[in-house]
Amino acid sequence: MPEQSSPSPSMAAPRYEEQLSAPRSWWAMAGGIGVVCALSLVPLGTPAALGALVLGTVLASIVVSVYGAVRVRVLGDSLVAGQARLPLWALGEPEPLDQEQALAWRTHRADPRAFLLLRGYVRTAVRVPVTDPEDPTPYLYLSTRRPEALSKALVQASRESAQPREPR
């Protein structure tokens, strides 16, 4: 009978996953941009105004969608935040930040070398120190609506990935 292998830690189901999507008000603004585009072309006639309405709304919606669609995930032995993927062994103890602390870390306490996954419409965050001596990044600032859950998932995944595995 062939040996069945379990999925690798990086291919396992996410321990934590969050989609940071833009608020509804941004989508309303995208529609408003389409209306402004249409109004600016009313003197050229109805077809031009309707074209501007559609094109302006579509382009603004694409911008909102692309900027707003970012994910934060803890997968197996790594943290994936937007385009960044870091191994858990290179990260320190996560610190959940409430609204006041998050504001401080993205303004006067911010380090220009830090990695920021910053979304202004998300008021809370997690700050994770980078402990890899070869990485000049002092910490990760990750916007999240559930800072306690993300911190807990990072700690749990880090502990589990640090445990030695049995050889096969």
N, C-alpha and C positions, 0 to 999 in steps of 0.2 A: 504494500500500500504506500503511495507517495506521501512524503511528509508535507503537512500543510504548514505554511508559514504565516505568522501573524503579520499584520501591516506594520511597517516601520513607524517609529514615533512621529516622524514628520508627516506621514500620510494618514495618521489617525484622525478620528473625528475631532473637531475643535473643542477645546475645554472652555473656551470663551469666544464669542463672536458678536460683534456689534457693527451695524451699518450706521454711519453718521450721515444722515440725509438732511438736506436743506429744509428749513421750516416752510410752512405753507405760505407765509407772507412773501417769501422769495419767488414762489411760483406766481403769485398774484402780481408781483413787480414785473416778472417776465411778460405777462399779458399786458401790463401797462406800457411796457417798452414797445410792444407791437402796436398799441393804440397810438402812442406818440409818433411812431414811424409813419403810420397811416395818415395821421393828421398833417404831418409835414408835407405829404405828397397829395393832399386833396386838391390843390390848385392844378395838378397835372391830370386830374380826372379820376373817376371811380376805379377803373382797372388798376391804375398805378397805386392808389390808396389801398385797395384790397391786397395787392401783391406785397406792399410794404407791411401791411398788418400781418400777413402770414409769415413772410420772411423774418420780420423783426421779432415776432413771437417765437418762431422756431429757433432762431439763433440765440435769443436770450434764454430759452428753455434748455438748449444744449449746454450753455455756459453754467447755468444753475445745476444741471444734472451732473456734469463732469466735476465741478468743484465740490458739490455736496455728496457725491457717491464715493466715500472712502470707508474702508473697513479696518477694524482693529480686531486681531485674532490671536489666540494662544493656541498653537498647533504643536502637539507632541513636545519637542524640546526646543521650540523657537517662538519668538514673538514676531508677528507680522503686523506692521502699522503702515497703512498706505503702501508705498513702494519699498519701504525698509523691511528687512528680515534680519533679526538678530538671534543668535543662540542664547538660551537662558543662562548658560554658564558665564556669559559676559555681562550679566546684569546683576545689580544689587537688589536690596530690599525695596519694593515699591512703596510709594507714599501717596495715599489717596488725598486729593486736594478739594476742599469745599470751594464755594464761589469766591470767598475773600482770598484764600491762599492761592487759588488758581490765577486770580487777577494779579497778585503780587509776582508770581513766577513767570507770567507772560509780559510783565512790565518792568518795574524797577529791580527785581531780583534776577531777571533773565540773564543768561550767559550767551553771548553771541555764537559760541561754539556748539551749543546744545541743538539736538534734533527736535524740532517742533512739529507735531502733527496738530496744528492749531486750527480750530474752527470757532470763530467768534460767536456763533449762535449756540454753542455748547458751553455752559458756564462752569462746569466742573471738569477735573482732569486727574491724571495720575502722573507723578514724577518718578522716574526709574533711573537710579544712578547706573552709569556704565562703568564696570569694574575692570574691563580689559585694559591693561596698561599700554597696549599698542594702539588703542583707539583714542583719538584726541577729543572725542565727544564726551563731555562731563555727565550728561544725563539726557533722558528722553522726556519730553513733555507731551503727553498724549491726551487730547480732548476726549472725554467720554461722559456719557450720561449716567454711567454706573461705575463710579470709581472704586467703591468697595468690592464689587464683584470682580472687576478686572484685577485688582490687587490680590484678592484671594486666589484667583485662577493662576496668576503668575507665581505666587508663593507655592501653591500646591504642585504645579507643573515643574517648578524648579526642584522641589524636594524629590519628586518622583523620578525626574531625569538624572538626578545625582546619585540615586541608589544603583548599586552595581546589578547588572542583569546576569541571570544564569546562562552559562554557555550551553549551546545546543549540541 
